[in-house]
Amino acid sequence: MAKKLSPPEIMRNLAIGYWVSRLVYVAAKLKLADLLKGGSRTVEDLAAAADVQPAALYRLLRALASVGIFAETKGRRFKLTPLAATLKTGVPDSMHAWTVMVNEPWMWDSWNALDHGVKTGEMPFRKAHGVPFFQFLEQHPEDMKVFGESMSSLSKVENPAIAAAYTFPKNATLVDVAGGHGSLLAAILKANPRLQGVLFDQPGVIARAEKDQHVTAKGIARRCRLESGNFFEAVPTGGDAYIMKYILHDWNDEECVKILSNCRAAMNEKGKVLVVDAVVSPGNDPSWGKLLDIQMLIIGGRERTKAEFAALFAAAGLKLTRVVPTKCALSIVEGVRA
């Protein structure tokens, strides 16, 4: 039986959480999981394949194995564990891109400015880099690519859960507002063969989406049209439902009300607004949304409670009707005209 840790021991382990995140980051950057997908290998063989030093690699893998990521067997051999397998690239449940993105130096620099943000109310990311988050990514195409890949890695797990959790209207049109390359919309259309879709985003994003696998897939392309624009100005008209995933959490209340108001103005009389975000729960239980909220604090956004969503909806002339849980960490916040 494992020893029950005392509060000081628990705090010791929490305080060194970044040790583990850096270990995982190095393993991801070296693509060790890909190198082990064919079976166990000696540390010497693995080090040669990764072009690193065997002695240091052994210590890194031993530490990772102590938290369930990789496992050591006889003869200084290492193999994948279920946790380590999520660091493989090119697999449906890969967390490789996400692991890399949240540990890249530019992201760490912004977290180093968290205390400044707490003291002053200023955006930590701007303090670290001089510009807001999305402007920084526009100026750094390689980092933008990593960010996009990280969002896609999360979406592979989240999108099927979202599509399965909500009963979308038949013979209707769903507008995905700021839907990126259309992975969520494609998942919903696949699950709802009588639904039509509109993918809406900025012109550059839509140009890339036109060449992407999601909305060009068989059975999807004929039911999905692509439109470009700025959601602060207007969104496509005539939709029966307007869905936004990981959008409102990027913006302050005033900006969110503008986006929601534009959806209200554009949608059909009995249309619905569907906001897909983490809904912060009351109490002290562990919560992905409460931790994600700090990431959003750093880049200028926020996660919200049900009451806070209701207030946004009301300010935009909408009424929050229900919050639909999903089998992932996100919920679907539904609203109609007030």
C-alpha positions as CSV (number, residue, x, y, z in Angstrom):
1,M,0.0,0.0,0.0
2,A,1.3,3.4,-1.0
3,K,2.3,5.7,1.9
4,K,-0.2,8.5,2.5
5,L,1.7,11.8,2.0
6,S,1.7,14.5,4.5
7,P,0.6,18.1,3.5
8,P,4.3,19.2,3.3
9,E,5.1,16.3,1.0
10,I,2.1,17.0,-1.2
11,M,3.1,20.6,-1.5
12,R,6.6,19.6,-2.3
13,N,5.3,17.5,-5.2
14,L,3.0,20.3,-6.4
15,A,5.8,22.9,-6.3
16,I,7.9,20.8,-8.7
17,G,5.1,20.2,-11.2
18,Y,7.2,22.0,-13.8
19,W,9.9,19.3,-13.5
20,V,7.5,16.8,-14.9
21,S,6.2,19.1,-17.6
22,R,9.7,19.8,-18.8
23,L,10.5,16.1,-18.9
24,V,7.5,15.4,-21.0
25,Y,8.4,18.3,-23.3
26,V,11.8,16.9,-23.9
27,A,10.4,13.5,-24.6
28,A,7.9,15.0,-27.1
29,K,10.5,17.1,-28.8
30,L,12.7,14.1,-29.2
31,K,9.7,12.1,-30.4
32,L,10.7,9.2,-28.1
33,A,7.2,7.7,-28.3
34,D,7.5,7.4,-32.1
35,L,10.9,5.7,-31.7
36,L,9.3,3.2,-29.4
37,K,6.1,2.4,-31.4
38,G,7.7,-0.8,-32.8
39,G,8.4,-2.2,-29.3
40,S,10.9,-1.8,-26.5
41,R,14.5,-0.7,-27.2
42,T,17.6,-0.4,-25.1
43,V,18.5,3.0,-23.9
44,E,21.7,2.9,-26.0
45,D,19.7,2.1,-29.2
46,L,17.1,4.7,-28.4
47,A,19.8,7.3,-27.7
48,A,21.5,6.6,-31.0
49,A,18.2,7.0,-32.9
50,A,17.4,10.3,-31.0
51,D,21.0,11.6,-31.4
52,V,21.4,12.2,-27.6
53,Q,23.6,10.9,-24.8
54,P,22.6,7.5,-23.4
55,A,23.4,8.3,-19.8
56,A,21.4,11.4,-19.7
57,L,18.5,9.8,-21.7
58,Y,18.4,6.9,-19.2
59,R,17.9,9.3,-16.3
60,L,15.2,11.2,-18.2
61,L,13.3,8.0,-19.0
62,R,13.7,6.6,-15.5
63,A,12.2,9.8,-14.1
64,L,9.3,9.7,-16.6
65,A,8.7,6.0,-15.9
66,S,8.3,6.9,-12.2
67,V,5.1,8.9,-13.1
68,G,3.8,6.3,-15.6
69,I,5.2,7.7,-18.8
70,F,7.3,4.9,-20.4
71,A,8.3,1.8,-18.5
72,E,11.7,0.3,-17.8
73,T,12.2,-3.5,-18.3
74,K,15.2,-5.8,-18.0
75,G,18.4,-4.8,-19.6
76,R,17.9,-1.0,-19.5
77,R,15.1,-1.3,-22.1
78,F,12.2,1.0,-22.3
79,K,8.7,0.6,-23.7
80,L,5.6,2.6,-24.2
81,T,2.8,2.8,-21.6
82,P,-0.7,4.1,-22.4
83,L,0.3,7.5,-21.2
84,A,3.5,7.5,-23.3
85,A,1.5,6.4,-26.3
86,T,-0.4,9.7,-26.3
87,L,3.0,11.4,-27.2
88,K,3.1,9.6,-30.6
89,T,2.5,11.7,-33.6
90,G,-0.1,10.9,-36.3
91,V,-2.5,9.0,-34.1
92,P,-6.1,9.9,-33.3
93,D,-5.5,10.6,-29.5
94,S,-2.1,12.2,-29.9
95,M,-1.3,14.9,-27.3
96,H,2.2,15.5,-28.8
97,A,1.4,19.0,-30.4
98,W,-0.4,20.2,-27.2
99,T,2.5,19.0,-25.0
100,V,5.0,20.9,-27.2
101,M,3.0,24.1,-27.5
102,V,2.3,24.6,-23.8
103,N,5.9,24.1,-23.0
104,E,7.5,26.2,-25.7
105,P,9.8,29.0,-24.4
106,W,7.4,31.8,-25.6
107,M,4.6,30.3,-23.6
108,W,6.8,29.8,-20.5
109,D,7.9,33.5,-20.8
110,S,4.3,34.6,-20.6
111,W,3.7,32.4,-17.5
112,N,6.8,34.0,-15.9
113,A,4.9,37.3,-16.1
114,L,1.8,35.9,-14.2
115,D,2.8,37.7,-11.0
116,H,3.0,41.0,-12.9
117,G,-0.5,40.4,-14.2
118,V,-1.9,39.6,-10.8
119,K,-0.4,42.7,-9.3
120,T,-1.3,45.2,-12.0
121,G,-4.2,43.7,-13.9
122,E,-2.2,43.9,-17.1
123,M,-2.0,41.1,-19.6
124,P,1.0,38.9,-18.8
125,F,1.5,37.8,-22.4
126,R,1.8,41.4,-23.5
127,K,4.2,42.1,-20.7
128,A,6.4,39.2,-21.8
129,H,6.2,39.8,-25.6
130,G,5.1,43.4,-26.2
131,V,2.0,42.4,-28.2
132,P,-1.2,40.4,-27.6
133,F,-1.3,36.6,-28.1
134,F,-2.8,36.3,-31.6
135,Q,-0.7,39.2,-32.9
136,F,2.4,37.4,-31.6
137,L,1.4,34.2,-33.5
138,E,0.8,36.2,-36.7
139,Q,4.3,37.5,-36.4
140,H,5.8,34.0,-35.7
141,P,4.4,31.6,-38.4
142,E,6.2,28.6,-36.9
143,D,4.7,29.2,-33.5
144,M,1.3,29.7,-35.2
145,K,1.7,26.3,-36.8
146,V,2.5,24.6,-33.5
147,F,-0.5,26.4,-31.9
148,G,-2.8,25.2,-34.7
149,E,-1.6,21.6,-34.3
150,S,-2.1,21.8,-30.6
151,M,-5.7,22.9,-31.0
152,S,-6.2,20.1,-33.5
153,S,-4.8,17.5,-31.0
154,L,-7.4,18.6,-28.4
155,S,-10.2,18.6,-31.0
156,K,-9.7,15.0,-31.9
157,V,-10.9,14.0,-28.5
158,E,-13.4,16.8,-27.9
159,N,-15.2,17.1,-31.2
160,P,-16.8,13.6,-31.2
161,A,-18.0,14.2,-27.7
162,I,-19.6,17.6,-28.6
163,A,-21.2,16.1,-31.7
164,A,-22.7,13.3,-29.7
165,A,-23.9,15.4,-26.7
166,Y,-26.4,17.7,-28.6
167,T,-29.4,17.0,-30.7
168,F,-29.0,19.2,-33.7
169,P,-32.1,20.2,-35.7
170,K,-32.8,18.2,-38.9
171,N,-32.9,19.9,-42.3
172,A,-31.3,23.0,-40.7
173,T,-28.2,25.1,-41.2
174,L,-25.5,25.2,-38.6
175,V,-23.0,28.1,-38.8
176,D,-19.6,27.5,-37.2
177,V,-18.4,30.9,-36.1
178,A,-14.6,31.2,-36.2
179,G,-14.5,27.5,-36.9
180,G,-10.9,27.3,-38.1
181,H,-10.3,24.5,-40.6
182,G,-13.7,23.0,-39.8
183,S,-12.9,19.9,-37.8
184,L,-15.8,20.5,-35.3
185,L,-18.3,21.3,-38.1
186,A,-17.2,18.2,-40.1
187,A,-17.7,16.0,-37.0
188,I,-21.2,17.4,-36.4
189,L,-22.1,17.1,-40.1
190,K,-20.9,13.5,-40.2
191,A,-23.1,12.6,-37.2
192,N,-26.1,14.5,-38.6
193,P,-26.5,13.7,-42.3
194,R,-29.5,15.9,-42.8
195,L,-27.7,19.0,-41.5
196,Q,-26.2,21.8,-43.7
197,G,-23.1,23.7,-42.5
198,V,-21.4,27.1,-43.0
199,L,-17.8,27.5,-42.0
200,F,-17.1,31.1,-41.1
201,D,-13.7,32.6,-40.3
202,Q,-11.1,35.2,-41.4
203,P,-10.2,35.1,-45.1
204,G,-6.7,33.7,-44.5
205,V,-8.1,30.9,-42.4
206,I,-10.9,30.0,-44.9
207,A,-8.3,29.9,-47.7
208,R,-6.4,27.2,-45.8
209,A,-9.6,25.4,-44.9
210,E,-10.5,25.1,-48.5
211,K,-7.5,22.8,-48.9
212,D,-7.9,21.0,-45.6
213,Q,-9.2,17.4,-45.1
214,H,-12.2,18.3,-42.9
215,V,-14.6,20.2,-45.1
216,T,-13.4,18.6,-48.3
217,A,-14.2,15.1,-47.1
218,K,-16.6,12.9,-49.0
219,G,-20.2,13.4,-47.7
220,I,-19.2,16.7,-46.1
221,A,-18.1,19.0,-48.9
222,R,-21.5,19.1,-50.6
223,R,-23.2,20.1,-47.4
224,C,-20.8,22.7,-46.3
225,R,-20.1,26.2,-47.7
226,L,-17.3,28.5,-46.7
227,E,-17.6,32.2,-45.9
228,S,-15.1,34.7,-44.7
229,G,-15.4,37.9,-42.7
230,N,-15.0,39.5,-39.2
231,F,-17.3,38.3,-36.5
232,F,-17.1,41.7,-34.8
233,E,-18.8,43.2,-37.9
234,A,-21.2,40.5,-39.0
235,V,-21.7,36.7,-39.4
236,P,-23.5,34.8,-42.1
237,T,-27.3,35.2,-42.1
238,G,-30.0,32.6,-42.1
239,G,-28.6,30.0,-39.7
240,D,-30.8,27.9,-37.5
241,A,-27.9,27.5,-35.0
242,Y,-24.6,29.3,-34.5
243,I,-21.9,27.4,-32.7
244,M,-18.6,28.8,-31.3
245,K,-16.0,26.6,-29.7
246,Y,-13.1,28.1,-27.7
247,I,-14.1,31.6,-29.0
248,L,-15.8,33.6,-26.3
249,H,-13.1,32.6,-23.8
250,D,-10.6,34.6,-25.9
251,W,-12.4,37.9,-25.4
252,N,-13.6,40.3,-22.7
253,D,-17.3,40.8,-21.9
254,E,-17.9,43.7,-24.2
255,E,-16.3,41.9,-27.2
256,C,-18.3,38.7,-26.4
257,V,-21.6,40.7,-26.3
258,K,-20.7,42.1,-29.7
259,I,-20.1,38.6,-31.2
260,L,-23.3,37.2,-29.6
261,S,-25.3,40.2,-30.8
262,N,-24.2,39.7,-34.3
263,C,-25.3,36.0,-34.1
264,R,-28.7,37.1,-32.8
265,A,-29.1,39.6,-35.6
266,A,-28.2,37.0,-38.2
267,M,-30.0,33.9,-37.1
268,N,-33.5,32.7,-38.0
269,E,-36.4,33.6,-35.7
270,K,-36.2,30.4,-33.8
271,G,-32.4,30.1,-34.0
272,K,-30.1,29.1,-31.3
273,V,-26.6,30.1,-30.1
274,L,-24.4,27.3,-28.9
275,V,-21.2,28.3,-27.0
276,V,-18.8,25.5,-26.5
277,D,-16.4,26.3,-23.6
278,A,-15.4,25.1,-20.2
279,V,-18.1,26.2,-17.7
280,V,-16.5,26.9,-14.4
281,S,-18.2,25.0,-11.6
282,P,-18.7,26.2,-8.0
283,G,-16.9,24.6,-5.1
284,N,-13.3,23.3,-4.6
285,D,-13.3,20.2,-6.8
286,P,-10.6,19.7,-9.3
287,S,-11.5,21.5,-12.6
288,W,-9.9,21.7,-16.0
289,G,-11.8,25.0,-16.5
290,K,-10.3,26.6,-13.4
291,L,-6.8,25.9,-14.5
292,L,-7.5,26.8,-18.2
293,D,-8.8,30.1,-16.9
294,I,-5.3,31.1,-15.7
295,Q,-4.0,30.4,-19.2
296,M,-6.7,32.7,-20.5
297,L,-5.9,35.3,-17.9
298,I,-2.3,35.3,-19.3
299,I,-3.5,35.9,-22.9
300,G,-6.3,38.3,-22.0
301,G,-9.4,36.0,-22.0
302,R,-11.3,34.2,-19.3
303,E,-13.4,31.1,-18.6
304,R,-16.9,31.8,-17.2
305,T,-19.5,30.4,-14.8
306,K,-23.1,29.6,-15.9
307,A,-24.2,32.9,-14.3
308,E,-21.5,34.8,-16.2
309,F,-22.6,33.3,-19.5
310,A,-26.3,34.1,-18.6
311,A,-25.3,37.8,-18.1
312,L,-23.4,37.9,-21.5
313,F,-26.4,36.3,-23.2
314,A,-28.8,38.8,-21.6
315,A,-26.7,41.8,-22.7
316,A,-26.9,40.5,-26.2
317,G,-30.7,40.1,-26.2
318,L,-30.5,36.3,-25.6
319,K,-31.7,34.0,-22.9
320,L,-29.6,31.1,-21.6
321,T,-31.8,28.0,-21.8
322,R,-29.6,25.2,-20.6
323,V,-26.0,24.0,-20.2
324,V,-25.4,20.6,-21.9
325,P,-22.6,18.6,-20.5
326,T,-20.4,16.4,-22.8
327,K,-18.0,13.5,-22.3
328,C,-15.1,15.9,-22.5
329,A,-14.2,18.9,-20.4
330,L,-16.3,21.3,-22.4
331,S,-20.1,22.1,-22.2
332,I,-22.5,23.4,-24.7
333,V,-24.2,26.6,-23.4
334,E,-27.5,27.1,-25.3
335,G,-29.3,30.4,-25.9
336,V,-32.3,31.7,-27.8
337,R,-33.7,35.1,-28.4
338,A,-34.9,36.7,-25.2
